[in-house]
């Protein structure tokens, strides 16, 4: 007797006896089969849509990122490049276009976006809201990628949790710059690539999938040029996944079209390479710097994240066995995204024009670290659950993985708290500007050494109303330049000698990165003035000098 027959027997035994609908109907007459009750798909069912176990892995990471992004968002001060965003986005439109014609065109789309956003409120909190939202979208996309690559909700949730726990992600999510939005766009392009490859291998691929991938690469590239390095990481992913000729052909066409669309921006940025003159030439130590800032920079964070990443690269895992052949593996996507963009940028900065200005230029590499750390946490959860087999339950590996991700967050908590204060950032421009405003007298002179210290005046112009920058022949607003146009050296020296009270913002310590003009200004001040006051405000010093 077959299993199907057994089921029918059980059903007949269990079914209650039926009485004929009419006395004339024989008892043994067959009963007409009932029409099956139509059922709605889970996605169409209100109860299914609201069912918590199905959707909570995708909701928790972006919600956690939103909470962390709002926490301490108003830290009371901008730092240098935030002040540059704030100033550029509020310029008169004619001056704004003049600014982009010779500097920072690579950030032009972002500045235009911020012009509209700051119209709702020109303050530091509004300045940072787009980055918070970008980080939330990135957390959602990373959770989606974790599920799409492995089919595991545990991996998806752990990936989002690991991403939210990285201190560099939290720090950038609260900055008035484009890097968190760049990260979200690169993750969107990565998700589009994964979907396109899976559909191609399943035989249901369409050209629109590749058009969407190319479009996302272009949008990300115009928001920040270095996001195009993610395409190189995606090429390594395809090679790792043993893509066939058809896949390679479609990927190469999409990537080539995207790069061609970015050529105007590449040419403009090449003409404006003087804007990156402050970037030092990279060295082999730059690889260490990038790794430390991606995974830490606290030692415990580096150790814990590294252990999870190594565990995530182990070839055997319970969730890996459920991956279908047409899927790109998690490791094949994550390792190139983690290693390739930063390596290319650092090698280029060692051999040609220095362009590597820090981890923020390849912030999207954190996605690779988070995915691998999530896989490692789940792998370790499986190992520990196997060691306690007598008490093993379905939730034990997931609980252990969540505990490891929570420990990673706690390890970075001291830096998380510090980043949400003005003193925990690169510069505390607000405090420096407030100190000048409190003690400055009409007619006082000011010098910025180095020039980047002048961003304090761009961010807080009202605090510098009583002082005059004696090193300029044209102000930043008139010249449409962040630092204005410098006066001749002889004019600067003459103005220094005529000054009675002189403020210096920046540093009076000798540095090899300071230009000859600034070195001249520093020596002239030290030879003709005596120092009255000195204050240190987290990366920017404020000095008051009186003429001898």
N, C-alpha and C positions, 0 to 999 in steps of 0.2 A: 504493500500500500504506500503510495507516494505521500510526500509531506503535504501536497496540496489536498489530497483526499482526506488526510487526517484533519486538516483544518476545517473542511466542509462537515465532517462528522461531528467535530466538537461544536461547530456553529449550530448544527441541527439539534444536538442534545441540549445545548444551553438555551436554545430559543424556546419561548413559551408556546404552548399549543395554540393554534389558531382555530377559531370557529368560522364556519362558512359565512360569507356575507349574506347568503340567502338560503332558506331551508332546502331549496331545490338543487343547490350547488353541491356536488359530491365532495366528500371530505378529502378524497385523494387527488382532487383536481389541482393542477399546478397553480401556484399563486403568482400573479404577474409581478415581475421585478419592479421595484420602486425606482423612480427617477432619482439619480444621485443628486444630493443637495449641492448646489454650486458653492464652492468655497473661494474666498478671495486670497490672493497671494499675500504672504506675510508683509510685503512692502506696501500693499494696499490696505492692510488691516490696521485700524487705529490702535488696537491693543498690541499688535505686533510692532508697530512703529514706536510705541512708547515703552516697549519692553526693555528694561534696563540691561540685562545681560548681553543683548545684542549690540548696543550702541555705546556702552560706557567706555570701551577701550579707545574709541575715537574721540570721545568728548573730554576725557580727563586731562590729557596733556595740554590741549589748547586752553582749557579753563585754568589749569595750574600756571601756564605761561602768562595768562591775563592777570591773575592774582599777583604773580611775582613782578610783572611789568608795572602794575599800578602801585605796588609797594615802593615807597620812596621816590616816586617819579618827580616830585617837586623837591629836589635836594638843595635848592637855594642858589645854584650857580651853574653857569655854562663853562665849558672848557674851550680851548682855542678853536677847533674846527666847528664846534657847535655855534660859536659866535660868528664864524664865517658864514654858515648857513643862514643864521638869523639876519645878518646884515644884507647878504646878497638877495634873499627872498623878499626884502622890504625896500629895495631900491626902486626909484622911478623906472618905468619900463624902458625908456631910452637909455638910461645909464646901465640898466641890466643887460641890454643887448650889447652895449659897448664892452662890458665886463667879459661876456662870453666870447667876444670876438678875439680876445688875446689871452684869456686865462680861464681855467676851470670849465671849459666847454664839456668835458666828460661828465660833469655833474649838472649840466644844463637842464636836463629833463627833470631831475630831482628838485632843483631850485624852482622850476616852473610849478611843479606840483605843490611845493611848500608855499609859494606865493598865494595860491588859492586857499590853502589850509590856514595860514596865518591871518588871513582876512577875517576868520572867525574869532581870533584872539591872539594878539602878538605877545605871547609869553612863553616861558620855558616848557611848561607842561604841554601846551598845544604843539610846540615844536617837536616833542618826543612821541606823541601819540601815534603817528604813522609807523614808527619803528616798533612800537609795542604790538600794533596790529599785524605788522609783517612777521614778527616772531611768533605770534599766535597761529597765523596761517602756516608758517613753516613747521610748527609742532604738529598741526593737523596733517600736513602732507607727509611728514616723516612717519607718523603713525600709519597712514594709509600705505606708504611704501613698505613698511615692515610687514603689514598684513598681505600685501600684494605679492611680495617676494617669497613668503613662507607659508601663507595660509594660516598662520598662528596668531590668535588674538593676544596671547601672552607676549609674543615677540613684539607685536605692534604696540602694546601698552608700555612694555619695557623700553622700547626705542624712544617713544615720546618722553618717558620719564628720564631717561639718560640725557636726552637733548636738553630738557628743561634744567637738569642738574649742572650742566656745564657752565662754569662761571663766565667764560668769554661770551657765551650766548646771552646770558642775563645782563652782562655789562653793555653789550651792543644793543640789546633790545631797549635800552633807556637812553640812547644817544640820538641827537638830532642830526643824524647822517643816514645815508641810504643803505648801509651794509646789511641790516636786518631784512630790508625789502629785497635786496639782491639775493640773499639766502633763500627767501621764499620762492623767488622766480627760478632759481637754479633747481630747487627741489621740484617745482612744477614741471620744468623741462625734463628732469630725471624720471618723474612719474610718467610723463608722456612717452619717453623712450621705452620704458618698461612695458607699457600698454601696447605700443606699436610692435615691439619685438614679440610679445606674447601672441598678439593677434596674427602676426605673420606666420609664426610657427604653428598656430592652430588652424591656419588656412582661411582666416577671415580678415586678413589685413586690408586696410584701405589707405589710399594716398593721403586722406585727410588727417590720419594719425601723424604722418610725417610732416605735413604742413603745420599742424599744431605744434609739434616739437620745434620746428624751425622758427615759428613765430615767437615762441617763448624764449628761445635763445636770443633772438633779435631784441626783444623788449628788455631782457636782462642785460644784454650788452650795451644798450643805449643808456640804461640806468647806471651801469658801471662796467667799464671796458674789460676788466680782468675776469669777469664771469665767463667770457668766451673760453677760458682755459678748461672749463668743465667739459667742453666738447672733446678735448683730448682725453679726459678721464673716461668719457662715454665710449670713445673708440677702443680704449684698453678693455673696457667691460665687454664689448662685442667680441674682441679677440679672445678674451678669457672664456666667453660663452660659446666659442666655435661657431660663429655666425656663418651662414652660407653666402654664396655670391649675391643672391637676391637681396638679402638683408644688408650686406655691405653696400650694394649699389644704391639702395634707397637711403641708407644713412649718409653716405657720402654726398648724394645730391642735396639732401636736406641741410647737412652741415655746410656745404659749399655755398648754397643760397643764403644761409644765415650770415656767413662770414662776408660774402659780397655785400650784403645789405649794411654791414657794419663798417665798410671801407671808408665812407665819409668821416665817421667818428675817429677811426684810426688815423687818418691823414691829419685831421684837426689836432688830435692829441699829440701827434708827432711834432707838429709845428709849435705846440705849447709845452714841449718837454722841459723848458726852463722852470715850469711850475713845480717840477720834482727835483730841482737842484739841491734841495735839502736832504734827499735820500742818500745815505752812504752806500758805498759799494758793498755788496754782500760777500760774506766769507763762509767757510764751512761751518762756523759757529752759528750762522743764521738758521741752519737746519735744526740745531738744538733749540734756538730761540722760538722757532715756529712750533716745534713739538711741545715745548714747555707751555706756551701760551694757548695752544689748542686743547691740551689735556688738563692744565692746571689753572694757574701757576703754582698753587700750593703743593708741597711735596707729597702729602698724603693723597691729594686728588690725582696727581700724576701716577703714583703707584697703583691706586685702585683702578683707575681707568685703563692703564696699561695691562693689568692682569685680566680685566674683563675682555679687552680687545683680543688678547692672545687666546683666551678661552673661546671667544667667538669664532676664531679662525680654525678651531679644531675640526677635522673632517667628519667626525661622527657626532650626530645629535639627533634626538628624537624628532624634533620638528623638521630636520632636513629630509627625513625619509618620506615626508608627505609632499615634498615639492614635486610638481609635475615636470616632465621633460621640457615642455615649452617655456618654462619659467626661467628668467635670469636668476641666478642664485644671489643670496644676500651678500656673500663674500665677493662675488664678481662685480657687484655694483659698488660696494662700500670701500674696498681697499683702494681701487683707483681714485675714487672721489676724495679719499683721505690723503693720498700720497702724491698724486700726479700734479694737480694745479700748483701747489706750493713748491714742489721740486722744480718745475719748469720756470716759475717766476724767480726763484733764487738762483738757479743756474744762469738764467739770462742776465740777472743783476751782477753775477760774478764775471761774466764774459763780455757783456756789452753795456748798454745804458742801464744804470741802476734804477730799478723800478720797485723793488721789494720794500714796501714801507710798513710792514708789520702784518700781523695775523688777520687784521680786518679786511685786507685785500682778498683773502681766500677764506673768508669766514664759513662759506658753504662746505668746506672740508669737515667741519664739525658734524655734518650729517653722516659721513662715513664712520666717524668715531662713535656716534650714538648708536647706529645700527649694529656695529660690531660689539659694542659694550652690551647691548640688549641681548644679542645672541649668546654672548659669554655668560651673562647673568642667568639666562634660562638653561644653558648647558650645565653650569655649576649647580643650579637648582635640581636638575635631573640627577647629577652625581650624588648630591647630598641625600636626596630622597631615596636613591637606590641603596645608600648605606644604612638607612633606617627603615628597611623594607617591612619589618613587622608592623610599623605604624603608618605605612605609606598610604596616602589617599590622593585623589585627583588634584586637590588644591595645594598639596605640599610643595611641589616644584615651583608653582607660580608664586606661592607665598615667599619662598626663599629668594626667588629672583627679584620680587618686589622689595624684599628686605635689603638686598645688595644695592639696588638702585637708591633706596632711601639712605643707606650709609654713604653712597657717593654724594648725595645732596648735602648731607650733614657735614661731610668732610670739607666741602666748599663754602659752608655757611659763614665762617668768619669773613671771607672775602666778599660774599654776597652782601653782608651787612655794611662792610666798608665802602663798597661801590655805590651805596645809596646815600652817601654823604658827600658834601662838596670837597672835603679833604681827601676823600678816597679816589678822586679823579686826577687827570693829568695836571690840570691847573684849577685853582679856585679864583677865577677871574672876578667874581662878584665881591669877595672880601677885599681883594687888592684894589678894585675900583672904589669901593666904599671908603677905604683908608685914605686914598688920594682925595676924594670928595670932602672928607671931614677936615683935612688939614691944609688943603691947597688954598693959595691966595691968588686973587686976580693978577695976571702978569707972570705967574710961575711958568717955567719952561719944563718940558718933558722930553725924554729920549727913550727909545725902545731898543734894548740890546738883549737878545736878537730881535729881528723885526717881528717875529711871531708874537712877541709880547704885546704888540700894538693891537692884536685882536681883542684885548680887554676894552679898548676904547670903542671898537666896532660893536661889541655886545652891550656895553653900558655907556653910551655917549653922554648921557646927562651928568655922570659923575666926573667927566673930564671937561666940563664947561669952563672952568677957571684956568686951565693950563693950555699951553701952545706947544705943538710938536715943532721944535726948531730945526729938525733935520729934513723937513719937507719943503719942496717948492710948490707942490700941488697936493691937496688933501685926497684921501681915498675916494670920497664922493665925486670930486671934480675930475679926478684922473680915471675913475672906474677901475681902480686897482685896490686890492686888499691892503696894501702897505703904502699907497700913494706914490708920488714921484720924488726922489731924493734931490735935495739942493746940491750945488757944487760943494766940494770939501772945504774950500776956503770960506764959503759963506757959512757953513756949519760951524767951523772953528771960531769965526768972528761972533756968531750968535752965542756960542758957549761962553766965550770970554765976557760978553756983555750981560750975561744972566747973573742974577743975585741968588735966586732960589731955583734949584734944578732937581726935578724928579727923574729917577731912572727906574724903569720896569724891566725885569728880565733877570739878568745876572751880571755881576761885576767880576766874576771869576773868568780867567783866561780860558779860551776854548779854541781848538783848531778848526771848528766848524763856522766860526764867526768870520765875516768878510773883512778885508783890509779897511774898508770905510768904518765899520763898527769898531774895529780895534783902535783906529785913530780916535774915534769919539770917546772910547773908554779911557785912553791914555790922557786925553785932554781934560776929562773930568777929574781924574785922579791927581793931575798935576796942579790944577787951579782951585779945587774945592776940597772941603773937608766934610766927612760924612757925619750927619746929625742923627739920622734914624735909619733903621733897617728892619724890615719885616719879611717873614717867609710865609707864603700862602700856597703850599702844595704845588710846587713846580714853577712858581713865579715869585720872585723877590721884588720888594718895593724899597727904594732908597730915596732919602731926601738929603741933598747936598747944599751947603752954603758956600758962597764965594769967599776965598781967603782974603 
